[in-house]
């Protein structure tokens, strides 16, 4: 109803009433009529502008939409206030898994925990979470970052080993040995990795070093053509071979070192070779490479050893002492004074002796060496007087590899 219509009805009724009372007494009636008119008009205005139920519902839905968009934050009810912490907690839980993976996948070392920062994917997920829609496990997978790309400690080693295997299949043992050696020298290689690598490299070196075949690009081997009047000892000396001449005989499958002939092609393995004795593992590892530059050494093969009783084998760096290498040596027991002649089958040190001279802090050590044994059961145990014991065939090969005043022997825990 319009305001003019309401006014017309009211005023018409008031005029008729005033005309009847005018005769009776006048002014008081007019004041009463004016008050009634004012009250009626005010009530009509209030009724016209009162919001209905539909308008109230629309306002509430608009407030909810504004909260969803995050544009405004009207006064909240108790129910809304209780729901907001739950939504905030859901955002923290959704952000936590990436941080946990980083910790786990960090590489080893001091693990640095990182706060659950917002990645682009997490930022995309937040509008759903703010609207009160909690992500299901499937939804979480679609918005959280994928696995970390940080390389795990063993992944680099595994890659090198795989590449080495591929080089073997491609008939390139020189490249395979280099790749395996990189993996062996890596600080990330586990004990299991190293055991596998040593086994693979030892098999490769049976061909690369201990067979007559010379492979292109091999830095440790070369081919020599025998000249008139040559002997293996002369060849080794003249060509600067840092091994015993007996290794030339072994590598070239010669039954007699004096059977070489002019024009014969011989493989020469230049060396020098070195040894690292691990007391904990009762193992000797032989390497080839320049003296003193252990980072350039290349693994050749391993041998089991026996060590000194009561932890009597000293730790330190040694070299092969000059004029100390002996075959069929005479030996006198320093404890009992008992003597054993050369070639005596009862000689406890066997057929080969390699004397050691201490370097640096190990300079005070003397009388120690590498030798054979007539007691194979002592290998892998602490039963010697402090020397490094080896099986007869093993020490014979090591004797040929190590060179006086050049080859180094490191004894480590």
Backbone torsions as a table, in degrees:
resi	resn	phi	psi	omega
1	UNK	NA	139.9	-178.7
2	UNK	-83.0	155.4	179.2
3	UNK	-62.6	-39.8	176.3
4	UNK	-58.5	-42.1	179.5
5	UNK	-62.2	-41.9	179.3
6	UNK	-64.4	-40.0	-179.6
7	UNK	-65.8	-38.1	-178.7
8	UNK	-62.7	-44.1	-179.8
9	UNK	-64.3	-43.6	-176.3
10	UNK	-65.1	-50.3	-177.9
11	UNK	-63.6	-35.1	-179.6
12	UNK	-62.3	-43.5	179.3
13	UNK	-65.3	-37.1	-178.0
14	UNK	-69.4	-33.9	-179.1
15	UNK	-66.9	-42.1	-179.8
16	UNK	-65.2	-38.8	-179.7
17	UNK	-67.6	-39.1	-177.0
18	UNK	-68.3	-33.5	-179.0
19	UNK	-67.9	-30.9	178.5
20	UNK	-74.6	-39.0	-173.9
21	UNK	-85.5	-12.1	-177.2
22	UNK	-60.0	-31.6	-178.8
23	UNK	-75.1	-23.8	-176.2
24	UNK	-90.5	-29.6	-178.9
25	UNK	176.8	-3.5	148.0
26	UNK	92.2	-102.4	-164.8
27	UNK	-62.9	-40.5	-179.0
28	UNK	-64.5	-35.7	178.9
29	UNK	-65.2	-40.3	-180.0
30	UNK	-63.1	-38.7	178.4
31	UNK	-64.5	-40.1	179.5
32	UNK	-64.4	-41.8	179.9
33	UNK	-64.3	-40.5	179.9
34	UNK	-63.3	-39.1	179.8
35	UNK	-65.6	-41.0	-179.8
36	UNK	-63.7	-39.2	179.8
37	UNK	-63.8	-44.1	-179.5
38	UNK	-61.8	-43.5	-179.0
39	UNK	-63.8	-42.2	-178.5
40	UNK	-63.7	-43.1	-179.6
41	UNK	-64.6	-42.8	179.0
42	UNK	-62.9	-41.1	178.4
43	UNK	-63.4	-37.9	178.8
44	UNK	-65.0	-39.7	178.0
45	UNK	-63.2	-44.3	179.0
46	UNK	-60.7	-44.5	-179.2
47	UNK	-64.5	-37.3	-177.3
48	UNK	-67.8	-36.1	-176.0
49	UNK	-97.0	4.5	179.1
50	UNK	-71.0	125.5	179.6
51	UNK	-70.3	140.5	178.1
52	UNK	-87.0	178.7	-179.6
53	UNK	-59.8	-37.8	-177.3
54	UNK	-66.0	-40.8	179.9
55	UNK	-64.2	-38.0	179.3
56	UNK	-63.0	-43.4	179.8
57	UNK	-64.6	-39.8	180.0
58	UNK	-63.0	-40.4	178.7
59	UNK	-62.2	-42.1	-179.6
60	UNK	-65.1	-40.8	179.7
61	UNK	-67.4	-36.2	177.7
62	UNK	-64.3	-41.4	177.0
63	UNK	-61.6	-39.7	178.5
64	UNK	-64.5	-39.2	178.8
65	UNK	-65.3	-39.2	179.1
66	UNK	-65.5	-36.0	177.6
67	UNK	-67.2	-37.4	178.3
68	UNK	-63.4	-42.1	-179.7
69	UNK	-75.1	-15.8	-178.3
70	UNK	75.9	18.0	-177.0
71	UNK	-83.2	-40.1	179.5
72	UNK	-133.6	161.0	178.2
73	UNK	-134.3	88.5	179.7
74	UNK	-69.6	172.2	178.3
75	UNK	-59.1	134.7	-175.3
76	UNK	-102.0	152.3	174.5
77	UNK	-82.3	174.0	178.2
78	UNK	-62.9	-36.8	-179.8
79	UNK	-65.5	-41.4	178.9
80	UNK	-66.1	-40.5	180.0
81	UNK	-63.0	-35.9	178.8
82	UNK	-72.0	-29.7	-176.9
83	UNK	-77.1	-28.2	-175.7
84	UNK	-64.4	-44.0	176.4
85	UNK	-59.1	-35.7	178.9
86	UNK	-63.7	-39.2	178.9
87	UNK	-67.1	-40.7	178.4
88	UNK	-62.8	-40.6	179.1
89	UNK	-63.3	-38.3	179.6
90	UNK	-63.5	-33.6	178.2
91	UNK	-68.1	-38.7	179.5
92	UNK	-66.9	-43.1	179.8
93	UNK	-62.9	-40.2	-179.3
94	UNK	-67.1	-30.0	-178.0
95	UNK	-85.4	-16.8	-173.7
96	UNK	-69.8	-42.5	-175.3
97	UNK	-54.1	-42.4	178.2
98	UNK	-58.5	-40.5	-179.9
99	UNK	-64.9	-38.5	179.5
100	UNK	-65.1	-39.5	179.5
101	UNK	-64.6	-38.1	179.3
102	UNK	-61.2	-40.0	179.1
103	UNK	-64.9	-45.3	-176.8
104	UNK	-67.3	-38.3	-174.5
105	UNK	-88.9	-5.2	176.0
106	UNK	-56.5	141.3	175.4
107	UNK	-59.2	163.5	178.9
108	UNK	-55.4	171.5	-175.3
109	UNK	105.8	-175.2	-178.2
110	UNK	-59.2	118.5	-179.3
111	UNK	-82.2	126.7	179.0
112	UNK	-103.0	113.3	179.9
113	UNK	-75.3	130.0	179.5
114	UNK	-104.9	143.6	178.5
115	UNK	-67.0	157.0	-179.4
116	UNK	-73.9	75.0	-179.8
117	UNK	-70.5	160.4	-176.4
118	UNK	-85.7	113.6	171.6
119	UNK	-81.6	164.1	177.6
120	UNK	-53.8	-38.4	-179.1
121	UNK	-67.1	-38.9	179.4
122	UNK	-66.3	-38.7	178.5
123	UNK	-63.2	-34.8	177.5
124	UNK	-67.9	-30.8	-177.1
125	UNK	-78.7	-23.1	-172.7
126	UNK	-62.0	-40.9	179.2
127	UNK	-55.2	-38.1	177.5
128	UNK	-64.4	-39.2	-177.2
129	UNK	-71.2	-37.3	179.4
130	UNK	-67.5	-29.4	179.7
131	UNK	-77.0	0.1	177.9
132	UNK	92.0	4.2	178.3
133	UNK	-92.4	109.1	179.4
134	UNK	-81.6	136.1	-177.1
135	UNK	-70.9	138.6	172.1
136	UNK	-79.2	166.9	177.8
137	UNK	-52.5	-39.3	179.8
138	UNK	-66.3	-41.0	179.1
139	UNK	-66.1	-37.4	179.8
140	UNK	-62.0	-42.0	179.6
141	UNK	-62.3	-31.3	-175.4
142	UNK	-78.1	-17.1	-175.6
143	UNK	-116.2	-15.8	179.4
144	UNK	-82.5	151.7	180.0
145	UNK	-62.1	154.9	178.0
146	UNK	-74.9	-178.9	-179.9
147	UNK	-57.3	148.5	-179.5
148	UNK	-63.3	146.9	179.2
149	UNK	-92.4	5.7	178.2
150	UNK	-64.7	130.8	-177.8
151	UNK	-73.5	127.6	178.5
152	UNK	-70.2	159.4	-175.0
153	UNK	-53.2	-36.1	-176.0
154	UNK	-93.2	-8.2	-175.4
155	UNK	-65.5	-42.3	-179.7
156	UNK	-63.9	-39.5	178.8
157	UNK	-65.8	-43.4	179.4
158	UNK	-61.9	-37.5	178.6
159	UNK	-64.3	-44.3	177.9
160	UNK	-61.7	-40.8	179.5
161	UNK	-65.8	-39.7	177.8
162	UNK	-64.7	-41.0	178.0
163	UNK	-65.6	-36.1	177.1
164	UNK	-64.2	-41.4	177.8
165	UNK	-62.0	-39.9	177.9
166	UNK	-64.4	-37.9	177.8
167	UNK	-65.6	-36.5	177.1
168	UNK	-62.7	-44.9	179.8
169	UNK	-65.0	-28.4	178.6
170	UNK	-86.2	9.0	178.8
171	UNK	59.9	44.6	176.3
172	UNK	-126.3	73.6	-176.0
173	UNK	-66.2	-26.6	179.4
174	UNK	-65.5	-46.4	177.5
175	UNK	-66.1	-38.6	179.2
176	UNK	-62.2	-42.8	179.3
177	UNK	-62.7	-41.3	179.4
178	UNK	-63.6	-42.3	179.8
179	UNK	-66.9	-43.3	176.8
180	UNK	-61.4	-39.3	-178.4
181	UNK	-66.6	-37.7	175.5
182	UNK	-60.5	-41.4	178.8
183	UNK	-66.5	-39.8	-179.6
184	UNK	-64.2	-38.7	-177.6
185	UNK	-79.8	-11.1	-177.7
186	UNK	-68.4	137.0	176.4
187	UNK	-68.4	-17.2	-179.3
188	UNK	-83.4	-10.1	-178.5
189	UNK	-71.2	133.6	177.1
190	UNK	-82.7	170.4	178.0
191	UNK	-60.8	-38.4	178.4
192	UNK	-66.3	-42.3	177.0
193	UNK	-57.7	-47.4	-176.5
194	UNK	-64.3	-38.4	178.0
195	UNK	-62.2	-43.2	178.6
196	UNK	-64.9	-43.3	-178.3
197	UNK	-64.7	-43.6	179.0
198	UNK	-59.6	-40.5	179.3
199	UNK	-63.7	-43.6	-179.8
200	UNK	-66.7	-42.6	-178.7
201	UNK	-69.3	-35.9	177.6
202	UNK	-61.7	-40.4	177.7
203	UNK	-65.0	-40.8	178.0
204	UNK	-63.5	-41.4	-175.9
205	UNK	-73.0	-18.0	172.9
206	UNK	-60.7	-30.0	177.8
207	UNK	-94.1	-45.8	-175.5
208	UNK	-67.2	-36.3	-175.5
209	UNK	-110.6	-43.3	-169.7
210	UNK	-101.0	15.4	174.0
211	UNK	-118.9	165.0	-179.6
212	UNK	-71.8	-9.6	-174.0
213	UNK	-78.9	138.6	176.5
214	UNK	-114.8	127.2	-178.8
215	UNK	-99.7	142.2	177.4
216	UNK	-58.4	137.2	177.5
217	UNK	83.9	-0.1	178.8
218	UNK	-73.7	116.4	-176.2
219	UNK	-75.6	-10.8	-173.7
220	UNK	-106.2	-5.4	-176.8
221	UNK	-130.6	152.6	177.6
222	UNK	-150.3	170.6	179.5
223	UNK	-110.8	134.7	179.4
224	UNK	-124.2	137.1	176.6
225	UNK	-99.7	123.7	-175.0
226	UNK	-66.0	133.7	177.2
227	UNK	-100.9	165.6	178.2
228	UNK	-62.2	135.6	179.3
229	UNK	81.6	4.0	179.2
230	UNK	-74.2	148.3	166.2
231	UNK	-129.0	163.0	-178.5
232	UNK	-62.5	-36.2	178.9
233	UNK	-65.7	-41.8	178.7
234	UNK	-66.2	-40.7	179.9
235	UNK	-61.8	-45.9	-178.9
236	UNK	-60.9	-40.6	-178.3
237	UNK	-71.6	-46.6	-176.6
238	UNK	-68.1	-36.0	-177.0
239	UNK	-88.2	2.4	177.7
240	UNK	66.9	33.5	179.1
241	UNK	-77.2	123.1	-177.0
242	UNK	-92.7	54.0	174.8
243	UNK	-146.4	172.6	170.9
244	UNK	-71.2	146.9	178.6
245	UNK	-62.5	-21.3	178.6
246	UNK	-62.7	-24.7	177.1
247	UNK	-68.5	-33.2	176.0
248	UNK	-62.5	-41.7	178.6
249	UNK	-63.4	-44.9	-178.3
250	UNK	-63.7	-50.3	-175.1
251	UNK	-62.7	-37.7	-176.5
252	UNK	-92.4	11.1	175.0
253	UNK	56.7	42.2	-179.1
254	UNK	-93.2	125.3	179.2
255	UNK	-72.3	-26.8	-179.2
256	UNK	-136.5	126.9	-178.7
257	UNK	-65.3	-14.8	-178.4
258	UNK	-95.7	8.5	-176.0
259	UNK	-96.7	14.9	177.7
260	UNK	-73.0	157.3	-178.0
261	UNK	-140.5	159.4	-177.9
262	UNK	-62.4	135.7	-178.8
263	UNK	86.7	-6.8	-179.5
264	UNK	-69.0	139.2	177.0
265	UNK	-94.3	121.0	-179.3
266	UNK	-118.7	143.1	173.5
267	UNK	-86.5	130.3	176.4
268	UNK	-114.2	126.3	173.9
269	UNK	-100.2	114.3	-168.3
270	UNK	-74.4	-34.4	-174.6
271	UNK	73.9	-157.3	-4.0
272	UNK	-78.6	163.7	-179.8
273	UNK	-110.3	152.9	-179.2
274	UNK	-138.0	166.5	-178.2
275	UNK	-132.8	143.2	172.6
276	UNK	-124.2	119.3	-178.6
277	UNK	-101.8	119.6	177.1
278	UNK	-97.4	111.8	-177.1
279	UNK	-66.9	-40.9	-178.4
280	UNK	-61.8	-39.7	-176.8
281	UNK	-91.5	-6.4	-174.1
282	UNK	50.4	51.3	-175.3
283	UNK	-139.5	140.4	171.5
284	UNK	-110.2	125.3	175.2
285	UNK	-106.0	128.9	179.4
286	UNK	-102.6	135.2	-179.8
287	UNK	-125.2	163.5	173.3
288	UNK	-126.1	137.0	-178.8
289	UNK	159.1	178.0	-177.0
290	UNK	-68.8	140.5	179.6
291	UNK	-61.0	140.9	175.9
292	UNK	78.5	-9.2	-179.0
293	UNK	-113.4	71.4	-173.2
294	UNK	-62.5	-25.0	179.6
295	UNK	-70.0	-11.3	178.1
296	UNK	-106.6	2.7	179.4
297	UNK	-72.5	146.6	178.9
298	UNK	-119.0	129.2	-177.6
299	UNK	-65.3	141.4	179.5
300	UNK	-113.1	-60.8	178.3
301	UNK	-167.9	169.7	-178.3
302	UNK	-117.3	157.0	177.5
303	UNK	-140.0	142.6	173.1
304	UNK	-77.8	148.8	-177.8
305	UNK	-137.2	162.1	168.6
306	UNK	-111.3	154.3	-173.6
307	UNK	-130.0	-179.6	-175.5
308	UNK	-73.4	142.4	178.7
309	UNK	-65.7	152.5	-179.1
310	UNK	55.7	38.5	179.2
311	UNK	57.7	40.6	-172.8
312	UNK	-83.0	-6.1	178.6
313	UNK	-82.0	123.1	-176.1
314	UNK	-73.1	154.4	177.4
315	UNK	-101.5	138.4	177.7
316	UNK	154.6	-174.6	179.2
317	UNK	-101.0	135.0	-178.4
318	UNK	-133.9	164.9	168.3
319	UNK	-128.5	163.6	178.3
320	UNK	-75.1	121.5	-175.3
321	UNK	-70.4	141.5	-179.4
322	UNK	-62.1	140.7	178.6
323	UNK	57.9	29.1	-178.0
324	UNK	-106.1	-14.7	-176.0
325	UNK	-80.0	125.0	-174.4
326	UNK	-135.3	144.6	171.1
327	UNK	-112.1	137.2	-174.9
328	UNK	51.3	60.9	-173.4
329	UNK	-79.4	155.1	165.4
330	UNK	-80.4	142.1	179.8
331	UNK	-144.2	138.9	177.5
332	UNK	-118.0	127.2	179.7
333	UNK	-68.9	116.3	-176.4
334	UNK	-68.7	-16.3	-179.0
335	UNK	-89.7	-40.4	-175.2
336	UNK	-107.2	-16.8	-176.8
337	UNK	81.8	-0.4	-179.5
338	UNK	-67.9	139.2	-176.4
339	UNK	-113.7	146.1	179.7
340	UNK	-129.3	124.3	-177.7
341	UNK	-75.1	162.6	176.7
342	UNK	-58.6	141.3	179.7
343	UNK	66.5	13.9	176.6
344	UNK	-74.4	119.8	-178.5
345	UNK	-63.2	-15.3	178.6
346	UNK	-92.4	0.4	-178.9
347	UNK	-65.1	116.7	-174.1
348	UNK	-62.3	-23.9	-176.3
349	UNK	-92.3	5.7	174.8
350	UNK	72.9	-151.7	-170.6
351	UNK	-98.3	-7.6	-176.5
352	UNK	-134.5	142.9	177.2
353	UNK	-135.9	131.5	176.8
354	UNK	-126.3	105.8	-178.0
355	UNK	-77.0	148.9	-177.8
356	UNK	-117.9	145.2	175.0
357	UNK	-122.7	126.9	-176.5
358	UNK	-70.9	146.5	177.6
359	UNK	-117.4	145.3	176.5
360	UNK	60.8	-126.6	-178.3
361	UNK	-66.2	-19.4	178.7
362	UNK	-90.1	7.2	-176.2
363	UNK	-62.4	-25.2	-178.2
364	UNK	-74.9	-15.1	-178.8
365	UNK	-80.5	134.4	177.7
366	UNK	-144.9	157.9	177.9
367	UNK	86.2	-1.6	-179.4
368	UNK	-92.2	153.8	-179.8
369	UNK	-163.8	-179.1	174.5
370	UNK	-111.4	131.1	-177.4
371	UNK	-151.6	173.8	177.8
372	UNK	-84.3	-167.0	178.9
373	UNK	-157.6	152.9	173.0
374	UNK	-101.1	7.1	-179.7
375	UNK	-122.6	84.0	-177.7
376	UNK	-58.0	-26.4	-179.4
377	UNK	-67.7	-13.1	179.6
378	UNK	-83.3	-11.2	178.5
379	UNK	-69.7	132.2	-175.9
380	UNK	87.9	8.7	-179.0
381	UNK	-134.1	169.4	176.2
382	UNK	-101.6	93.8	-175.7
383	UNK	-135.7	-6.9	-178.4
384	UNK	-86.9	-179.2	177.1
385	UNK	-87.1	9.8	179.2
386	UNK	128.8	-15.4	179.5
387	UNK	-78.3	169.9	177.7
388	UNK	-95.9	115.8	-179.9
389	UNK	-93.4	146.1	177.1
390	UNK	-139.0	158.7	174.0
391	UNK	-65.9	151.8	-173.1
392	UNK	-53.3	-48.6	-178.8
393	UNK	-68.5	-34.2	179.9
394	UNK	-67.4	-45.2	-178.2
395	UNK	-69.2	-28.2	177.1
396	UNK	-64.2	-40.4	178.4
397	UNK	-70.2	-44.0	179.4
398	UNK	-62.4	-35.7	176.3
399	UNK	-58.0	-40.7	-179.8
400	UNK	-72.7	-27.1	-175.6
401	UNK	-83.9	-41.5	-174.2
402	UNK	-82.2	141.6	-175.0
403	UNK	-120.4	138.4	-179.3
404	UNK	-62.3	137.7	176.4
405	UNK	66.2	1.1	179.5
406	UNK	-120.4	-53.9	-176.4
407	UNK	-67.2	139.8	178.4
408	UNK	-107.7	146.2	176.9
409	UNK	-126.9	115.4	178.7
410	UNK	-104.5	123.0	176.1
411	UNK	-105.5	119.1	-175.0
412	UNK	-124.8	161.9	178.1
413	UNK	-69.1	NA	NA
